[in-house]
Amino acid sequence: MCQFFHWYYPTDRALWLDVASQAERLASLGVTAVWLPPATKGADGAKTIGYDIYDLYDLGEFDQKGSVGTRYGTKEELLKAIEALHGSGIQVYADVVLNHKAGADEAEEVTAHRVNPDNRKEIISDPYLIRAFTRFTFPGRGDRYSDFKWDFHCFSGVDWDDRAGEKGVFKIHNEYGEDWEELLGDEKGNFDYLMFADVDFRNPAVREELTHWGAWFLNETRADGFRLDAAKHITPSFFPEWLAALREKTGKELFTVAEFAGQIDLIHAYIERTQRTYSLFDFPLHRNFRTASTGRGRYDLRKIFDGTLTGSDPELSVTFVDNHDTQPSREFASEVKDWFKPHAYALILLREAGYPCVFHPDLYGASYSVKLENGKTRKARYKICPALEGLLRARKDHAYGTQRDYFSGPNLIGWVREGSGDGMISGCAVVLSTAAEAILEMDMGAYHGGKIFYDITGSRDDRVTTDENGKAAFPVNEKGVSVWVREG
């Protein structure tokens, strides 16, 4: 799949038009699904990237929050983009943000107590009245598509008391209790609260409304699946129930991947609690990529899949190199260094395990300004990964069949894919080095005996000929990646 956006996507570009224009090119590179950013209206209208959700039913159709369209365009343009992607054989995964709501239309007086922001289980005040922005009436949309109005009964916490003009983390008291929802892990004591007005999934009316919205959204857009935002802040019981209802209503598979950033033991516990009903992004693998890219050749490549979801449960692993949250000044801010990106992409695109996700700036590049902690800004440039197109074409045309690993040393690894064996000339030999130029002897199998191979990445212009049994010594440049495929 391709994540067709990033955090700093230009505001003067209509993304829905851009992705429609790129549908054929993406398909030619072997992209079979596109992950689109949140299509719903945010609290800052066309100025926001979309994670500050205001109205789930406004896909760029109503004059709300200062604009009709979202940052990415109008509803009409969104539907045309999806149609263009479908026309090129590409599925569409919609980014779904259900953890919180922002930009309330009215404030309410509610009983709450303050908690320690670093340990939400630690109560630091008696209950008292605060003025919280928790009432959503959607005057710009009215009752069209849904007449549900949100109020404090739908939320578990907020970060602003408008009565006192104070910022903090405030636990709302409602009929569902004075405690946070039960979650996995002990980060911040309990990480139910993330931002804005935190949705309380213990409220059955909330669950019913979100299921109604999901069915409406799928009917309107014809999307094929979801990316679930902030999953670790939402009770694990919700999404399996929600997806089961939508899959039953639509009769579709609805491939779904969740953002759940944590250590591998917690990820496995979450998979068990959610009954293996959807995939997860492999954040531990991304962290290994980041560590390897900053290790100056000291990282042992043989351990690259240690402690990862791809290494332990590849069926549910969605692999990635970078995403919008790893960009500078973002939550994780852990970009993989440029020199190692070809290595990382080879490891997710050309191996059997995992469902790889390509990041838009690695394919198209990006230029943007980043705000620093001192209030100043600096220009940032995200370079196109020059080897990426070759790696994508290698995956599309060659990376099939039995895989054999040759993890020979800390700075030199390789593997072969024998090919599909159906008469097509597929199969490839992949070699990665994080140190000196090297060669790695590997066995492509007798089917490839006596054949000539070239490097599809273009990093080497020599040729390699296998012996009668399909064996050969495949070279790679210093700190390089080579993917050897058969001529013809």
N, C-alpha and C positions, 0 to 999 in steps of 0.2 A: 504494500500500500504506500501511498504518498501522503504525507502531511502537507497539504497545500496552503500553508500560511505560516507566519511566525509572529512573535510578539510585536515587532516593529514594522509590520507590513504597512506600506505607505498609505496615508489617509487620502491622498489624491488619486488613488487607483481603485476602481470597482472590482473587487476580487471575484465576484460572481462572473463578471465578463471575462476576466483573465483566465479563470479555470475553464470556462467554456471554450475559449480560443485555443487552449492547450490540450484538449481532450484527445485529439488524434495523436499528437506527439507522445503523450504519456502512454497511450495504448501501444504505440510502436516500440517503446522502451520496455514493455512487459508489465507496466503498472495495471493491476486488475481492480484496485479499489482506491478511492481518494477519501481522506479524512478532512472534512470541512470544519471551519471554526464555528462557534456558536452563532446560529442564525437568528436568535431571538433578541428583542430589544433590550438594551442595557440601560442603566440609570443615567448615563451620559449620552444616550442616543447614538448619533453617528460618530461621536468622538471616542467611543470605547471599543476595546477589542472584543468585548462581549461576555466576560465572566462576571460582571456585576449585574446579574439578571434582574430585570424589572418585570416584563410581561412575556410569558412563554408563548402566548398566542399572537404576538405581534412579530411577524417575520419581515418587517419592512413594509407594512401596509397602512399603519395608522399614524396620524400626526401626534406623536407622544415624545416627551423628553427632548424637544427641540428639533425633531426631524421626522420625516416619514420613513426613509430608508435607514438601514443600519450602516455601520462602517463599511460593509461589504456590498451594499446595494439594496435594491428593492425586492419585495417578495416575487414579483414577476421575473426579475433577473435571476433570482435564486432558482426558481422552477425551470427556467430555460437552461441554466447551467447544469442542473441535474439531468435534464433531458439530453443535453449534449454528451455528458459523461456516459449515460446509459446507451446512447447511440454508438459510442465507441467501445462498448462492452465493459465499461468500468462501473463497479458498484460504488455507492456513496454511503459513508459512515458519518453520521451527524454528531457533533460535540454537544453533549447534554449536561447542563449545569442545574442540578436540583438541590444542592446542599443549602443554598441561601438565596435571599432576595434583597434587592437594593433599590433605593429611590422611592420609598413609600410615599403615598399621596397624603397621608395624615398621620399624626402622632396620637398615641394613647397613653393614659396614665395606668401603669401596671405596677404590681408588687414584684420586687426583685431584690437580690442581694449581690454584692460584689464578690468576686473571687480573685485570687492571685493569678495574673495572666500567665505566669510560668508554671503554675500548679493549680488547675481549675478545680481540684478537689478541696483546696484550702479556702474556706470562707473567711472573708476579711471584713464583713459588716453584718449587722442585723438586717432583716428584711425591711424595706422602706419603699415609698412610692417614687418611681422615676417616670419620666416622659420619654417614651420609646417610639421610634418611627417603625410601626408594625402594621399599619392599615393600608392595604392596597385595594383601590376601587376602580382603577383604570378608566378615568373619565374620557380619555381619548378613544377608547374602544367600546366602552359601555358593556353590554351583555352579549355582544356578538361572540360566537363560538363557545362561551361559557359565562354563566352569571355568578361564578364563585368569587367571593370577596375574602381576602386574607386579613386576619387580625391577630392579636397577640396569642390567641389560643393555638395558632398555627406555628408558633416559634418558641424555641427554647432559650434563646439568648440574643443580646445585642451588644454593641460596643460603644454606645453613646447615650448619655442621659441628657436630654435637651432641657429638662427643668433646671439642672444644676450647671449645664454647660460643661460636663465632664466626660472625658474619654476613659474607657476601662473595659472590663469584661463583666457583664451583668447577667446573672442567671434569672430568667423570668419564672415566676411562680404561676403555673396554670394547673388545670385539672389532672395533668399527667405527671405531676410531681415537682419537687424542688431540686431534683438531681438531674444530671446530664443523662443522655441516652447511653446504653451500654455499648462499648466499642472494644475492639481488640487492641492490646498494647497499652503502655502506660506513659506515652509521650505527653508532656504537659499535664500529667496526672490523668486527664481525660481530654482527648482532642476532638470532642464533639463540636465545640465552637471553633470556627475558622475566621469568619468575617461577616459583616453586615448583619442582617436579621437571619438567624440560623433556623432553618426549617425543622420542626419537631415531627419526626416520622412516627411517633406514637399516636398521633391524632388520626383516627381512621378516615375522617373527612379529607385530610390532606392526601393520604394514600389513594383514596378513590379519585380525587381530582387529578392527581398526577398520572394515574392510569388513563383517565379520560383524555388528558392532554396528549399522552403518548400515542394513543390510538388516532386522535385527530391529526397529530403531526405526521404520522406515517401515511395517513390517507391523503393529506394535502401535498406532501413532498415526494412520496414514493421512495423515501430513503431505504437503504438495505440493512442498516445496522447502526450501532452507536459506539461512541467513545464516552465513557462515564467519567466526569470530572470529580475530583476530590472524594474518591470512594472511601478512603480511610476515615473520613469525618462523618460518614453516614452509617447507621446501624446495619450490620451485615445481612439482616433478614429482609431488608427492603428490596434490593435489586433482583434477587431470585424470584420473589413474588411478582414484582412489576414486569419483568421480562416474560415470565410464564404466561401472564395475562395477555401481553401483547403478541406473543408468539401464537397463542391460541386464537386471538381475534383476527390476526393477519394470515395465519398459515405459513408464515415465512420463518426461515432460520434465524434471521436478525443477528448476524455475527456481532459480538460486543466485546470491547476491550476496556478495562478499567485502569485509571490512574491510581496506583496504590504503591507509594514510595516507602519502602521499608527494607529491613534485613530479611534474608531468605527464610528464616524460621517463622517470622511473622507473616510473610507472604504465603507460606504453606498452610499456616493456621487459618488465614483468611480464605484460601481456596477451599479448605475443608468446610468452613462455616457457610460459604456461599454455594456449596454442593456442586462445585465444578461447572457452574452454569455459564461462565464467561471467562475470557482470557484476561491476562494482565500484562502490562509493559514490564520488561525485564530491566528494572532500574539497577539491580546489582551488576548486570553485565555492562551497562553504561558506566558505572563507577569504575569497573575494571579497565574499560577503554580509556577513561580519563587518567587513571593511575599509570597505565602503560604509556600514554602519550606524554606524560610529564616525567617519566622515569629515566630519560636519556639513555635508553638501551639497557637499563638495569632490571627491567621487569622481565619475569620469566613467562614467555608466551605459552608455555605448556600449561600454565595455571589460569589461562584467560577465562575458562568456563567454570572455575571453582567458585562455589557459593552463589551460583546464578540459577535463575528459573530455567533457562535454556539447558543447563547442564543437568538439572534434576527433574524437570517436568516440562519437556519441550512442547507437548501437545497444547499447553495453555500459554505459551510464551510468545509475546510480540516483542521483537528485538528492534532496537533503534540506536543510532549513534548520538544524535543530539535532538532536542525538541525546543519548543518555545520557552519552557521553564528552565532550560540549562543555559539560555543566552545571558549575556552580561546584565547585571543588576536584577536578575530574576531570582525566584525562590531558591533554586538549586545552584544556579550560576556555576556550572561545571562543564564548560565546553571542552570537547576533545580537540587537542591541538591538530593543526592542519596537516602536519607531516604524517600523522598516524591515521587520518580518516580513510585513506585507501585500504589500509590494513583492517580497520574496523568494518568497513562496508564489505570487504571480501569475506570476513568472518560471519556476517549476517546474511549476505546475499547468495553465497555459493556453497553453503553447507545444508545438510538435510534438515536440521533442527530449527524450529522457530518460524514465525511469520514476520518477515522484515518490513520495517517502515522507513522510507526515505524522507529526509527533511527538505522542505522547499528551498531554503538558501543554499544547500549543498548542490542543488541542481540548477538554480537560477541566480545565486548570489544575492547579496543584500547590502545596503548602505543605510545607516541610521545614526541617530544621536542618542547617547546614553547619559542619564542623570547620575552624577556621582554623589556620595554621601555629603560632600562639602557644598552641595548645591550647584556646582558647576556642571557643564556638559562636555562630553568628548565625542568625537566622531568615531564610529566603529564601522568596520567593513568585514563582511562575511564572504569569504572567497568561495567561488565554485570549486567543488572537488573535481579536479581534472580527470581523474580515473573513473568517476562514477558512471558515466554513460557506457563505457566499455564493460564495466562490471555488471550493469543492468542487462546489457545485451548478452553477456556471457551467461547470466542466470536464465534469461529467456530462451536461449538457443542451445545451451551446452550443459548446464549444471543439473544433470539427471543421473539416476542410477545409483548403484552401490557406492558407498563412500568408504575410503580407507585413509586413515590418518598416518602421517609421518611427522610426529612431533619430536624432532631429533635433538633439539637443544633449546636453551633459554632464549636465543636470539634467532632461531631458524626453525620454522615449522612449515608443513605443507600437507596437502591431502589430494586425493584424486576422486573424481566421479566417473565411473566407468561408462556412463551413457545409458540411454533408454533401451538399447537392444532391440529396437523395432525397425531396424533398417535405416534410421536417421543417423547422420554423422554428428552425434552428440558426445558428451564427455569432456572433461577438462582436468588439467593438472595445475594446482594452485600452490605458489611458493611465496612466503612472507619472510622478510628479514628486517630486524631492527638494529643491525650492526653492519658488518662488512658484506661486500658482494660475495655470493656463495652459490653452490650448486647442491641440489638435493636429488638423490636417486629415488625414483618412485616407479611403481608398476601400474600401468594403465590397463592391463589385461590383454589377453591374446587377441581379442577383437581389434585392438589398435596396433598390432604388431607390424613393424616395417612401415610406419606412417610418419609423415612430416607434420610437425607442430609449429605454430607461431604464437607470439604473445599478443592477445587481443587487446590488452591495455595500451599497446604502443610504446611501452617503456623500453623494450628491446627489439632490435630489428634482425636478430639472427634467427636461425631455424634449428629445431631439434628433431632428430630422427630416432624413433624407438627401434629396439631390436626385434627379432622375430617373435618374442614373447610379450612385447608391449612395454618393456622396461627402457628407461632413459634417465640421464642426468639433466635435470631441468634447472637452468640458472635464474638468478634474481639479482637485481642491482643492490647496492648499498642502501639500507633502510627503504627497500623497495617492495613492490608487489608485482608479480607476474602471473598471468593466467594463460596457460598454454592450451590451445585448441587445434584441432586438425585442419589443415588446409583443405579447401574444396567444400 
